Amino acid sequence: MLHALRRTVGDDAFFRTLKSWTRDHAYGNASFRQFEALAAKVSGKDLKGFFGAWVDGTVIPTEKYLYPGSLGTPAG
């Protein structure tokens, strides 16, 4: 899921999210919903569908979320 998130939001937003998350929650607790909100805020993208498919879904995510960006491109 994290690699798919990286491909969905891009490297810059992904790594800024991780850095902010670890800095803001060092020595504390936080919910996964807070992580979702942070990823959306940092990336500026609506990630409801992505997290709905990966976290809340009961089946394998659709290809749109399972293989976003270059993950859906055949190796060549």
Buried (B, 14 or more C-beta within 10 A) or exposed (E): EEEBBBBBBEEEBBEBBBEBBEEEEEEEEEEEEEBBEBBBEBBEBEBEBBBEBBEEEEEEBEEEBBBBEEEEEEEE
